[in-house]
């Protein structure tokens, strides 16, 4: 599915990648509480790949706000770093 095909009122999810600080296992390190210039412990710059729900779409800037399902963290991601966009089908267990 193309990002431009997203319809208001539907829930969508996607896979994504973003450049951030990652640990040796490739998981993103939470740097939100660090001050500018403060060192990042246990990580180095790298690419993190995740899966999440699309919260908001900016067509003009071609950006998405995505809620990472695993880390429960929001990311701002360019359309070119997102793939496998699809409608979420909710089911009751």
Number of C-alpha atoms within 10 A of each C-alpha: 11 11 19 10 8 16 10 8 6 10 15 18 22 21 18 22 17 17 13 16 20 19 15 10 8 15 18 22 18 13 13 6 7 10 8 6 6 9 11 14 10 10 17 16 14 15 15 18 15 19 20 22 21 24 15 13 20 11 11 6 9 13 18 22 17 26 21 20 13 10 14 10 11 16 17 14 18 17 18 10 14 22 16 13 20 17 16 13 9 7 5 3 3
